[in-house]
Amino acid sequence: MDKQAQFVWDDTMKRLVCVHPQHFVSWLLKGATFQRFVDGEMRNKTMRADAILEVVFRDEPMLLHIEFQRDSDGEMAQRLLEYNIYATRAYKRSVLSC
């Protein structure tokens, strides 16, 4: 897929999360409640998560990190791990990355 098509797809998905955050939270983490959006810039602004949402799950605040990927990416698991580590350290909260 070309870069422009990937950008359009990512941008559309990010807008959907912004408009209906609780829908995505409920879909990915049953029983969690959306609280607010968290800034996705990490590590001196060289990484930017698609969406980080503060949620409450089982009476505990935590972060739900969502990355959108339209096509297969062999490095996706590594990227999710890196984002998860940086978000955990930056916000000092448990992070679930999807």
N, C-alpha and C positions, 0 to 999 in steps of 0.2 A: 504494500500500500504506500502511496506517496505521502510525504510529510503533511501536505495541505489537508488531505482526507483524514489523517490521524488527528490533526489539530481540530478540525471541525467536529469529529466524533468526541474527542476528549472534552471540548468546550461545551458541547450539548449535554453530555453526561454530568459535568460539573454544575451546569445551570439547573438540571433536574434535581440534583441533590440540594441545591440552595433553595429551590421552590418547595420541595417536599422532604425535608430532612428526616422527619419522624418515620415516613414510609420506608426509607432506606435503612434506618436504625432497626425498625421492627422486622424487616426482611432478613437482615444480617445477624442480628443479636436479639432473639426473641425475649421479650420482657424488659428490654432496656428503654429508657426515656431520654430523648434528645434534650440537651440543655443549651448548648451554644456552639458556634463554629470557633475553631482555634486556628491561628495563623499557621500555615503549612511551610513557611520558610525555615530551613534548618541548615546547620553547618555553614555559617558565614554566607548564606544566601546562594550556595552552589547547588542545593537540592530544594525542590519544591514539591510537596505532596499534593495530590489532586484534591483530597478532602480530609480534614481531621475534625471530628466532631466530639465534643465533650458529651458524655452520656452518663446516666446512672444505671447501674446493673446490679441487681441484688443488694441494693442500698449502698453501693460503693461507687464513687466517681471514677471514671476511667475514660480513655480515649478510643474512639473507633476511627481507624485510618483506612481510607478507601483509595485504591489506585485503579484507574481504568485502563484496560489494555484490550484493544480490539482484536489483534492478531496474536498468534503464538509468539512468545518471547522466551527464549531459553535462559535469559538472565533475570526473569521476573521474580523468582524466589529470592535471589540474592538482593535485588533492589528492595523488595518488601522487608527483608531482614535489616538492611541498612536503615531504611526509613524508621522501622520499629525501634531500633536501638537509639537513633538520634531523638526521636520523639519521647521515648521513655526517659532518657537522660535530661532532655530540655524541659519537660513538663513534670517530671518526677511522679508519673502515674503509670499504671498498667495500660498497655496499648494492645488492641486487637487489630491486626492488619489483614485486610481482605483485598 
